[in-house]
Amino acid sequence: MPHDLDLPRLGPYVIRGELQPGRLGARWLAVNEQPDTAHVLHRLRCPRDAAGQRRLLMAVEAVAALRHAHVLPIESFRIDADIWLCLITPYTGDASGAMTLDRLAALKGGQMDASEVRRLLLQLLSASAFSHAHGLVHGRLGLSEVLVDRRGSVLIELYGLGPRMRGLDHAADGLVRAEVRSIVGQAYQLLTGLMPLTPVVAATRVVRGLDAAWDEFFRAGLDERTGGFGSAARALGAVPERAPEVIVRRSWLRGAIRRVLRG
């Protein structure tokens, strides 16, 4: 019963309420009363046979070992008495619920400014590049799988677990290209408010004053013929630089501060 949790608690965690389901299964808000911390309990389908359960736990162990600033950590996991895989991760939301990237975009009217998109893009691509270098891949990444914490940083939820549970390895079925292309597509959607459908509308036609370098980035990253960038590292190196006018303003501000300090 993935959406009908009848346990009031799981070990030290007290179940407080149901959250929106995730890509892999149901989620609940859980509180550890001793340190008074909030967490998310994920409950996923588990094989009934012992061999299948061992393979699943090995997959979770590999994913849980990954540590990166923009990958949500798996704090603990177990198979419960009803043969469900239970995972505990930090809760990054607030009293109104978990803040996912699609929810944040909706609150902002469907679009975000270029500096915000660039920051999120760098964080997601750095997480992908790091994970790929350590033998893990996630595949296509959805906006609802990206959590936004209280500082505005993004964290990918249950990174790489889906492919591992299906027995897919790092390079299987073009997962790397699919993942990188989906991140570039997210950036395009957040910046323009449009879906990255072929043919892609130039971002500079939608966002006034946007640097033309964004058009080239999206053209290369969303190309269906080539499959986009071949790696997260390559995409990371192609992210447009910060807008020149921002740099000018900051340089002017530094000069003004120096003049004040000199009296």
Secondary structure, 3 states (H helix, E strand, C coil): CCCCCCCCEECCEEEEEECCCCCCCEEEEEEECCCCEEEEEEEEECCCCHHHHHHHHHHHHHHHCCCCCCECCCCEEEECCCCEEEEEEECCCECCECCEHHHHHHHCCCCCCHHHHHHHHHHHHHHHHHHHHCCCCCCCCCHHHEEECCCCCEEECCCCHHHHHCCCCCCHHHHHHHHHHHHHHHHHHHHHCCCCCCCCCCHHHHCCCCCCHHHHHHHHHCCCCCCCCCCHHHHHHHCCCCCHHHHHHHHHHHHHHHHHHHC
